[in-house]
Amino acid sequence: MTRPILVPILGDQLSRNLASLDGLTPSETCILMMEVWDEATYVKHHKQKIVLIFAAMRHFAEELRAEGWQVDYVRLDDPANTGSFTGEVARACERHAPSEVRVTECGEWRVARAMEEWEGRFPCPVSILPDTRFIASHADFRKFADGRKHLTMEYFYREMRRKTGLLMEGEKPVSGVWNLDSENREPPKEDLRARPTPKFAPDAITQEVIELVGQRFADHFGDLEPFGWPVTRTQALEAAEAFFARRLSLFGPYQDAMVHGSDDLYHSMLSTSLNIGLLDPLELCQRAEAEYRAGRAPLNSVEGFIRQIIGWREYVRGFYWYTMPGLAEANELAATRPLPEFFWTGKTDMRCLSDCIRTTREDAHAHHIQRLMVLGNFCLTAGINPQEVADWYLAVYADAFEWVELPNVAGMVLYADGGRLATKPYAASGNYINKMSDYCKTCRYKVAQKTGPNACPFNPLYWHFMDANRARLESNHRIGRIFATWDRMGEAKQAEYLESAEKFLDSLEPARKSWARN
């Protein structure tokens, strides 16, 4: 009997076009899929995130079996489950005596280090193949990054446009402009609402996973139900079509807007399907471009959507592998304050924060401006420890895998990498949130008040942050002039800002337990 090729497929690799499957036939292949405790608990992931991944894995396994593939599927509650990828691949080698283990490279540094040890542990050769689902290889990003002091995404994005041909006319971008972000910053109009995105009722497979998660992960953050995420490619494609038909045209102008009760507005809600492999990034971008070419969506919306995928998503993945493992420990601004308890409970009088934490708890989702300019802005200006913040973002969002989460948090949100990713810290006062949301209208704090117990805390926190980090930030060409404004205030006004900020910071209750780590 011919010894099979063993192909482990991880929970974020639910794609037919994996490099590890390329050229193989069902008759010569045994696919291994594993639900393991280590991956569900290395941070205490949101309940819905665990349901999403396990349910999508089980559906993918059934689809592969229907196509004739042999799938060795290890469930979490299998009594013999070792709880780790390495342990389960070792057991599968004993069961199947493969001629080779062939796997597509993983998305996280710690798993990659474990995979590198497989060659010496298993009784057959181990091949770790590049993840060709991404447009830019690791070598492509190194070529872009080597020798640059600042790894500005815009220049990388233009290379990706040229490589893919998306929104290009020969060597030039459509309309002659690469980036239309300046057209995509509209504040919300009164009663701004978007048509809802599709929700998918759990079938028997998903319901079984929901019950498993309810039993095994009861102490994890987040609401377990209602659960409506796409867990199959068919569902993900339906969700994508709904976005293109209902939301794409207004996605651009309102992508930064925040409205209570319309948590995702015109966002696609497709990042979970992208990041676990149900959707292909290039196919989504080509579909968006087709909407523009057909005259059904404006260029600013289509370009903004494409930039998020072939620009930002590809860029942060390259940045992650280029800067690890140091990125995980980065703390350029020496931030040490513990994450507040209200990040887990939502119990804060700051309406913007409580609302963003509410949608995070209910849906394992908040859109990018909520993550950056509300939650992230608070963590930045309050000086919260970067490792605690990164653990929180990784645990609570269904689309969060470390390769995409950590660069966004350490680089974009917290400036902990010293500005290699972002050209400035994204700190803002309450005025920004008031402009881009309806949160301030019903908040207990007054956004127009700058200091004192009733002032929006973002107002004094902003100046407290700038003053504390002046030595590091004053030379930054994008924000250095702000310190001239600070100096013109005079010592008495400066003291009011600093006193107000310190009183608020002293009132913060640190998290009572480690919700993110066991």
ABEGO torsion letter per residue (X at the ends): XBBBBBBBBBAAABBAABAAABGBBAAABBBBBBBBAAAAAABBBBAAAAAAAAAAAAAAAAAAAAAGBBBBBBBAABAABAGBAAAAAAAAAAAAGBABBBBBBBABAAAAAAAAAAAAABABBBBBBBBAABABBAAAAAAAABGBABBBAAAAAAAAAAAAGBGBBEABBBGGBABAAAAAABBBBBGBBBBBBBBBBBBAAAAAAAAAAAAAAAABBEBAOBBABBABAAAAAAAAAAAAAAAAAAAAAAAABBBBGBAAEABAGAAAAAAAGABBAAAAAAAAAAAAAAGABBAAAAAAAAAAAABAAAAAAAAAAAAOAAAAABBAAGBABBBBAAAAAGBBABAAAAAAAAAAAAAGBBBAAAAAAAAAAAAAAAGBBAAAAAAAAAAABAABBAAAAAAAAAAAAAGAAGGAABABBBBBBAAAAAAABAAAAABABBAABABEAABBAAAAAAAAAAAAAAAAAAABAAAAAAAAAAAAAEAAAAAAAAAAAAAAAAABBBBABBAABX
